[in-house]
Amino acid sequence: MQLISSPEETRGLSLKWHRKGESIAFVPTMGALHEGHLSLLREGRRLGDKLVLSIYVNPTQFAPTEDLAKYPRDKDGDLKKAESCGVDVVFFPSDEVMYPEGFQTYVEVTKVTKGLCGEKRPAHFKGVTTVVAKLFNIVCPDKAIFGEKDFQQLVTIKRMVRDLNMPIEIVGRPIYREADGLAMSSRNVYLSAEERKAAIALSRSLKVAQGMVKSGEKSADKIISEVKRGIEAERHTKIDYVKFCDPETLEELKNVTGPVRFLLAAFVGKTRLIDNCEIVYKG
């Protein structure tokens, strides 16, 4: 496994592989790898002749009030986990390499980024799409694998690739969960023992919503009201949003009458967590 910090060296290696007819699978991350990330890497190992992982905590997707400085970092641990998954190259750039002096070009997807997480974090997805576009140009992958936990991000990346005619297949993979149902996240390490117990209310609420739809309830407002009641029963939680959305456009829906995505975000203590699930109404 090679550790490379130079975009030019990484791109040169990718072009060399392509000339040999070898395909490249790519998993972009911000490090602090957990089993959710490793499930993406294992899928990438299956999908490509070569597997590239990037580890870069991207500053442009953090607001000044957010946790950039505190974001968990574990370079040595990440490299060991990457090697165990058969990664060929880890791209590990610096801020100076990714955003050199005078940097002024950004990529922005305008519509699907406006609601949900984008409503409270207006600059977040502009930073995400910019860094992912740069990584795609550097790594030149055939396929890129993303988790469905960050569902709005997945939809946004798919939209960017489609709109800009990028020759990359975006592969979404199911949310990887702890044994008790909590969606795996690098931010889970911020939770105290009591907050960790309270956080289960998020994944539990997905089952509540699925159960109500299965029983015939179609009103999004009624389901959301019940879900909020359950989450707010935990004293450490504060809801950010709970919504039913079209799975492609992310437009909010008031009735569950077909395939929809149920998405939520909440603060557990000071830690903001997200979760979601697919819901199909079979009336």
C-alpha angles and dihedrals in degrees: 000000000000126000110208129178099176119092090205093053092046093049092046091054091048092051089049090054091048091052087057090053094250120145123226127219116195134198115188115201143159091230128241084114120208133173091282090061091043091054087057091049092050089051089049090051088055095047103045141047087223128032124208126188123191122203113192130139098216112216096196093068093057123083117222090257095051133094104268095129092045096044107128116257128186110162098169093046092046093052092051091050092046092052091050089058094052098253112175099197134016112201106207109173131176127236089251091058096046098040108025122187111292095025109162110151122103136175117220133185105201114193112036090046097059103082135040109026091357092063093067096027103046097170097040102090093042086061092045096051092044095053094041091050089051092048091049090052091049100043098033093207127187091209132019122197124213132174122244093228089085089048097163089052091051092051090046094051091048089051092049093049091048095045095046095042093238109176093229131114112222112213119198119203130198121265113272111224140195117247090265093051102260111143110246113249136163087233093061088087088071092064121102118223091264093045090049090058092047091051090069086076089077097059090037089057090058089060090048091054093045091049094050092050091047088053090056104265111146103170111103091199093056093049093045091050091054092045092050091050091055095047095045090052086077109082095215095056133092120180120232098179142335116192146157111224141178104263093229107033097027089222110157115255127208097194130045103220103135141001109337137162118237109208134179142172129192141167114241103193102319094329119101113215131183134200139167145171141194116255124192120192113214104189 
